[in-house]
Amino acid sequence: MWDRIEPLMPADPVRGRRWADHRRTLEAIAWKYRTNSPWRDLPVELGPFQTAHKRLIRWALDGTWEAILAAVLAAADADDDIDWTVSVDSTVVRAHQHAAGARKRGRPHPASPPIMRSDAHVAG
């Protein structure tokens, strides 16, 4: 898969120092989302967490992630490796009771404040 992704990676910046290895950084980003761990818990062998986090944001802004997704989906679709069938069962989707304004156990619904006439003079 890396052979398909590597050509889509951005080139090193014109100014400043060279970027860290894209493959290692991509592995760091994948590790973070695979484990759902904080960035600071990134293993040492994957490099500094700041590098991976900054690169994730930079690639999101410059369209690198969209290009990678399009290339991977096109390759999978060409190999007939992808199934586009989606099934949704709405019978199990419900709002929580508090989302619907239900009363909390043991507490009456708070009364609305009474509607009072304004003291302003009404021209009639």
Rosetta constraint file for C-alpha pairs under 8 A:
AtomPair CA 1 CA 5 HARMONIC 6.56 0.50
AtomPair CA 2 CA 6 HARMONIC 5.74 0.50
AtomPair CA 2 CA 23 HARMONIC 7.87 0.50
AtomPair CA 3 CA 7 HARMONIC 7.48 0.50
AtomPair CA 4 CA 8 HARMONIC 7.74 0.50
AtomPair CA 4 CA 71 HARMONIC 7.39 0.50
AtomPair CA 4 CA 72 HARMONIC 7.47 0.50
AtomPair CA 5 CA 9 HARMONIC 6.83 0.50
AtomPair CA 5 CA 68 HARMONIC 6.20 0.50
AtomPair CA 5 CA 71 HARMONIC 7.70 0.50
AtomPair CA 5 CA 72 HARMONIC 7.88 0.50
AtomPair CA 8 CA 64 HARMONIC 7.02 0.50
AtomPair CA 8 CA 67 HARMONIC 6.90 0.50
AtomPair CA 8 CA 68 HARMONIC 6.61 0.50
AtomPair CA 9 CA 22 HARMONIC 7.36 0.50
AtomPair CA 9 CA 64 HARMONIC 6.84 0.50
AtomPair CA 10 CA 64 HARMONIC 7.43 0.50
AtomPair CA 12 CA 18 HARMONIC 5.80 0.50
AtomPair CA 12 CA 19 HARMONIC 5.99 0.50
AtomPair CA 13 CA 17 HARMONIC 7.65 0.50
AtomPair CA 13 CA 18 HARMONIC 7.00 0.50
AtomPair CA 13 CA 19 HARMONIC 7.71 0.50
AtomPair CA 20 CA 24 HARMONIC 7.78 0.50
AtomPair CA 20 CA 25 HARMONIC 7.22 0.50
AtomPair CA 20 CA 51 HARMONIC 7.93 0.50
AtomPair CA 21 CA 25 HARMONIC 6.33 0.50
AtomPair CA 22 CA 26 HARMONIC 5.98 0.50
AtomPair CA 23 CA 27 HARMONIC 6.18 0.50
AtomPair CA 24 CA 28 HARMONIC 6.22 0.50
AtomPair CA 24 CA 46 HARMONIC 5.94 0.50
AtomPair CA 24 CA 47 HARMONIC 7.57 0.50
AtomPair CA 25 CA 29 HARMONIC 6.33 0.50
AtomPair CA 25 CA 46 HARMONIC 6.81 0.50
AtomPair CA 25 CA 47 HARMONIC 7.38 0.50
AtomPair CA 25 CA 51 HARMONIC 7.44 0.50
AtomPair CA 25 CA 52 HARMONIC 5.41 0.50
AtomPair CA 25 CA 55 HARMONIC 7.70 0.50
AtomPair CA 26 CA 30 HARMONIC 6.16 0.50
AtomPair CA 26 CA 52 HARMONIC 7.54 0.50
AtomPair CA 27 CA 31 HARMONIC 5.98 0.50
AtomPair CA 27 CA 46 HARMONIC 7.13 0.50
AtomPair CA 28 CA 32 HARMONIC 6.24 0.50
AtomPair CA 28 CA 42 HARMONIC 7.09 0.50
AtomPair CA 28 CA 46 HARMONIC 5.41 0.50
AtomPair CA 28 CA 47 HARMONIC 7.56 0.50
AtomPair CA 28 CA 49 HARMONIC 7.90 0.50
AtomPair CA 28 CA 52 HARMONIC 6.26 0.50
AtomPair CA 29 CA 33 HARMONIC 6.50 0.50
AtomPair CA 29 CA 52 HARMONIC 6.08 0.50
AtomPair CA 29 CA 53 HARMONIC 7.44 0.50
AtomPair CA 29 CA 56 HARMONIC 7.10 0.50
AtomPair CA 30 CA 34 HARMONIC 5.87 0.50
AtomPair CA 31 CA 35 HARMONIC 6.00 0.50
AtomPair CA 31 CA 42 HARMONIC 7.79 0.50
AtomPair CA 32 CA 36 HARMONIC 5.64 0.50
AtomPair CA 32 CA 37 HARMONIC 5.64 0.50
AtomPair CA 32 CA 38 HARMONIC 7.08 0.50
AtomPair CA 32 CA 39 HARMONIC 6.62 0.50
AtomPair CA 32 CA 42 HARMONIC 6.98 0.50
AtomPair CA 33 CA 37 HARMONIC 7.23 0.50
AtomPair CA 37 CA 41 HARMONIC 6.49 0.50
AtomPair CA 37 CA 42 HARMONIC 7.80 0.50
AtomPair CA 38 CA 42 HARMONIC 7.44 0.50
AtomPair CA 39 CA 49 HARMONIC 5.64 0.50
AtomPair CA 39 CA 50 HARMONIC 7.92 0.50
AtomPair CA 39 CA 53 HARMONIC 7.43 0.50
AtomPair CA 40 CA 49 HARMONIC 6.02 0.50
AtomPair CA 41 CA 49 HARMONIC 7.97 0.50
AtomPair CA 42 CA 46 HARMONIC 6.90 0.50
AtomPair CA 42 CA 47 HARMONIC 7.78 0.50
AtomPair CA 42 CA 48 HARMONIC 7.53 0.50
AtomPair CA 42 CA 49 HARMONIC 5.99 0.50
AtomPair CA 43 CA 47 HARMONIC 7.32 0.50
AtomPair CA 44 CA 48 HARMONIC 6.98 0.50
AtomPair CA 47 CA 51 HARMONIC 7.31 0.50
AtomPair CA 47 CA 52 HARMONIC 7.70 0.50
AtomPair CA 48 CA 52 HARMONIC 6.91 0.50
AtomPair CA 49 CA 53 HARMONIC 6.10 0.50
AtomPair CA 50 CA 54 HARMONIC 5.96 0.50
AtomPair CA 51 CA 55 HARMONIC 6.04 0.50
AtomPair CA 52 CA 56 HARMONIC 6.08 0.50
AtomPair CA 53 CA 57 HARMONIC 6.46 0.50
AtomPair CA 54 CA 58 HARMONIC 6.08 0.50
AtomPair CA 55 CA 59 HARMONIC 5.92 0.50
AtomPair CA 56 CA 60 HARMONIC 6.23 0.50
AtomPair CA 57 CA 61 HARMONIC 6.30 0.50
AtomPair CA 58 CA 62 HARMONIC 6.20 0.50
AtomPair CA 59 CA 63 HARMONIC 6.01 0.50
AtomPair CA 59 CA 64 HARMONIC 4.90 0.50
AtomPair CA 59 CA 65 HARMONIC 6.02 0.50
AtomPair CA 60 CA 64 HARMONIC 6.33 0.50
AtomPair CA 60 CA 65 HARMONIC 5.80 0.50
AtomPair CA 60 CA 66 HARMONIC 7.82 0.50
AtomPair CA 63 CA 67 HARMONIC 6.37 0.50
AtomPair CA 64 CA 68 HARMONIC 6.23 0.50
AtomPair CA 65 CA 69 HARMONIC 6.10 0.50
AtomPair CA 66 CA 70 HARMONIC 6.08 0.50
AtomPair CA 67 CA 71 HARMONIC 6.14 0.50
AtomPair CA 68 CA 72 HARMONIC 6.10 0.50
AtomPair CA 69 CA 73 HARMONIC 5.99 0.50
AtomPair CA 70 CA 74 HARMONIC 5.98 0.50
AtomPair CA 71 CA 75 HARMONIC 6.15 0.50
AtomPair CA 72 CA 76 HARMONIC 6.11 0.50
AtomPair CA 73 CA 77 HARMONIC 5.91 0.50
AtomPair CA 73 CA 82 HARMONIC 7.98 0.50
AtomPair CA 74 CA 78 HARMONIC 6.01 0.50
AtomPair CA 75 CA 79 HARMONIC 6.24 0.50
AtomPair CA 76 CA 80 HARMONIC 6.11 0.50
AtomPair CA 76 CA 81 HARMONIC 4.87 0.50
AtomPair CA 76 CA 82 HARMONIC 5.81 0.50
AtomPair CA 77 CA 81 HARMONIC 5.81 0.50
AtomPair CA 77 CA 82 HARMONIC 5.61 0.50
AtomPair CA 89 CA 93 HARMONIC 7.81 0.50
AtomPair CA 95 CA 99 HARMONIC 6.06 0.50
AtomPair CA 95 CA 100 HARMONIC 6.96 0.50
AtomPair CA 96 CA 100 HARMONIC 6.95 0.50
AtomPair CA 97 CA 101 HARMONIC 6.90 0.50
AtomPair CA 97 CA 102 HARMONIC 5.68 0.50
AtomPair CA 98 CA 102 HARMONIC 5.39 0.50
AtomPair CA 98 CA 103 HARMONIC 7.57 0.50
AtomPair CA 98 CA 104 HARMONIC 7.74 0.50
AtomPair CA 103 CA 107 HARMONIC 6.89 0.50
AtomPair CA 103 CA 108 HARMONIC 6.65 0.50
AtomPair CA 103 CA 109 HARMONIC 5.92 0.50
AtomPair CA 104 CA 108 HARMONIC 7.44 0.50
AtomPair CA 104 CA 109 HARMONIC 7.86 0.50
